[in-house]
Amino acid sequence: MIRWQLRCAAVLVASVTVAVEVVVAPPAAVAQVRNLEVVSELSPIGPENSKTVSVDCPEDKVVIGGGGFVSPATEESHEVLLTALVPQRTRYTATGEKRVPGTSTNWVVRVIAICGTEPAGYRIRPTTMRTTNPELSVTSPCPGQQVAGTGAAISGASFGEARLQTVTPQRAVDGAFAEATLLSVFRPTWSLTTHAVCMDRQNAFFVDFESSPRTSDAVKSESVTCDIGALVHGAGARLDAPPGVAIAGIIPTVNLRTVSVFAVESVATSSTWRIFAEANCGA
């Protein structure tokens, strides 16, 4: 394990476990999340059509949130898409795939998990919807609780047809929200699952965000930083963009102060668009 700091979305770094807060946890679950830390794993590099990589939380900790990215994902090389970010109790998983299968491009997937001592009322709540329509949005609420981290996964679409456009915590419903679009003339039945990491309510949880400028650039990135004294518990990205634009990275930084996101035009467009970086911040 080595220390790392992500300076840009396309930086590839080694597996990491870095403690952010060191607090002796009580024997029973508590409302606040303690002992937060970031763990990460990188897939092997290669030309495969699809890659999935997972990372496990350290012993006695659970997944609070997470993120991941695919690389390369640039204006010159936008062949790969991020198609799933899935939280489980002690594991976080990221999946990417090629927009066009069979190409020789070498690429990787990075998965990042935010782990902490299990809070009171902890559970992960998935909600799935299926459709043949080209757009799909799914909310997974935390009834009577609050949301920390999120995730989303596309299923049933052929390679390169579906794009994640929103994966974010949503305070209005205290849950997770995701959107995806399908670019296909065949209209298959496909699905989108949104995952909400839920816990009992605590004070001082809020979603902060920043927006990139609205331009026609093919690649955009943005970052948002929590207020002093608050740490990132959940990371999200939201696009205000045409269907061909896709989220390529949602990255909680190692010190859990900032969320960085980026997106690419997987299908070229002359339209203007923007990306929002969103952080679920808590004391």
N, C-alpha and C positions, 0 to 999 in steps of 0.2 A: 504494500500500500504506500502511496506517496501523496504529498499534499499537492493541491492543484488550485488554480484560479482561472476561470473561464473569461478570456478577454474578448472573444467574439464567437459567434454561433458556430463557425466552421472549425474551431479548434478541436482537435482530437486528443484526449488525455487518458491516462491510465486509470484503472479501477481505484476507487477512493473511499475512505471512511474518515470523516473529519467531524470532531465534536464541536458543537456550537455553544451549547449551554451545559454546564455541569452542575446538576442539582441532585441531591440524594432523594430519590422518589420514596413516597410513603408506601406501606405495604398494600394499601387498598387503592383502587382507581380514584383519581381526583378530577375535578372539573377542568383545570388547566392542564395543558400539555407540557410535560417536563422533559429535560434531557434531550432536546432536539439535536439531531445531527443529519448530515447528508451522506448517502452512500450511492455509488455509481458503478456502472459496468459498461464495457464497450464490446460490441460484437466483433468477430473476426472480419477483416477486410476481404472483399472478394466480389465477383460479378453475379452472385445469386439473384434470382428474381424477387425473393422475399427473405427478410431476416427478422427474427424475434430474439430479444435479449431481455433477461430478467436480473434483478438484484434483490437480495434478501436483507432485511433489517437485522441488526445485531440481536443477540439473544436478549429476551425480556423487553423487546420494543416492537411496536406495530407501525404500519404505514399510516402516516398522517396526510401526506400529499406526495406530489412528484411531478415528473415531466420527462422530456427526452427530445432528441433531435436526430435527423438524418443528415448525412454529409457525403459527397458534396451536394449542395443545393444552392446554386448560384445562377445568375443570368446566363452564364455560359454552359452550365451543366445542371439542368433542372429535371433530371430523369427520375429522381426518387421522391417518394411521398411518404409522409408519416400517416399511418392508418389506424393505429391503436395505442392508447395509453391506459393501462388497466391496473388499478390498485386491488390488491388482495390483502388479507390480514397482515402478513409478514413479508409480502413480496410485491414488487412493482414491475410491470412488464411493458416494454415498448416494441411496436412492430412497424416496419416500413416495407415498401415494395416499389418495384420499378414501374414507371408510367408505361413503358413499352418493354415487355419481357424479351429476353434473349440478347440484349445488348452486352457489350464487353466492358461497360463502365464498372470500375471497382468502387465500392461504397461501404458505409458502416452505419450502424444505429447505436446511439448512446442512450441509456436509460438512467434516470436520476430519481432517487426516492428520498423523501423527507420522513425520518423515523423519530419516534418519541415514546415515552412511557405511556401505556394505555390510559386514556382519560375515561371518566365516568360516562356510561351510556354508549361506548364506542361500538360502531357497526358500519359496514359498507353496504350501501343500498343501490343496486343496479336497476335501471328501467330501460326496457327495449321496445322499440316500435319498428314495424315493417311497412313497406310501401312499394309501389311501382312508380311513384312520382319522382321527379328529378331533384326534389329538395325534401329534407327531413330535419326536424328539430325535436329534441327530446329533453324534458326536464325530469330530474330525479330528486324529489324533495326529501327533506329530513323532518318529518312531522314532529312538532313539539321539541325539536332540537336545533342545532346549528351545523352548518357545513364547514369543513376545514378544507380538505383537498378534493380533487376531482379526477375524472378520467373519461375516456370515450373510445369506442371501438366500432369500426365499420365491418359488416359481414355481408356476404352474398353477392358482392359486385365483382366483376372481372378485373384483372390487373389494370391499374391505372384509371379506372372509370370513376371512382369516388374520391372526394377530397374532404378532409376535415376543415371546417371554416370557423368553428367556435368550440372551445373547451374551456369552461370557466366556472368558478364558484359564483353563485347568484344570491345576494343578500335579500332581495325582494321576496323570494320564496324560501329562503334558507335551504338551498339545495344546489345541485350541479346542473348546468345547462350546456348542451352541445348541439351543433348544427353541422350538416354535411350536404354536399351536392353530388349529383350523379351526372356524368357526361356520357350518355349512351343512347344509341338510336333504337336499342332493342327493349328498353324498359323492363329489366329483370326485377324480380322481387328481391329487395335488399333491406338491410336493417341497420339501425344505429342504436347502440347501447350507451347510456350515460351512467357513470358511476359517481356516487356521492359518498364521501367519507364523513359520517355523521358522529356527533357527540353531544352530550348535555351542554346546555348554554353556559357561557361564561362572559364576563364583561370584556370590553375592549377588543372585539373582533370587528374588523371593517375591511371592505374591499376598496383598494386604491387602484387607480389606473392612469395611464398616459397613452396618448394617441400620436401616431406618426403623422406627418403632413399628408394631405391627399394629393397624390401625384400619379403619373402614369409609369413610374419606374417599375421595372420587372421584379425587383427584390426590395423588400422593406424590412426594417428591424426597429424595435422600440424597447425601452426598459422603464420600469417603475420601481421606486425604492420606498420601503416602509418608513414611517416616521421613526425618529429616534426612540429607542426603548421597545420597539415592536419588531417581531420576526415573521418571516414568511411561513405560513402554515399550508397554504395552497397556492398554486400557480396556474394562470390561465392566459389564453389568447383569444381575441375576437376579431374577425375580419368584417369590414364593410367594403365588399369587393365582388366582382363578377364571379360566376361559378368556376371558372378555370383557375382561380387563385387558391393556393393551398397552404395551410400552416405547415411549416417545416421544422419548427423548434419551439419548445416551451421550456425555459431553463431557469430553475431556481438556483441562484449562485451559492457558493459554498458557505458563505457567512450568513445565509438566510436573511439578507437585508434587501435583496433585489431580485426581480424577475425580468429576464430578457427573453424576447420572442422574435421570431422572424418568419417570413412567408415569401413564396415565390409564385410567379405566373407559370404554372405548368402548361398552360395554353396561352399563347401571346394574346394580349388585348391592348387596345389603344385607350381603354377607359381609365379614369382615375380611380384610385382606391387607397385605403389606409388600413393599418393594423393597430389594435389596442393591446397593450401589455397590462395584465391585471394580477394583483397580488392580494391574497387574503391574509391580512396582517393581524397579529395578536400579541399581546404583552406576555 
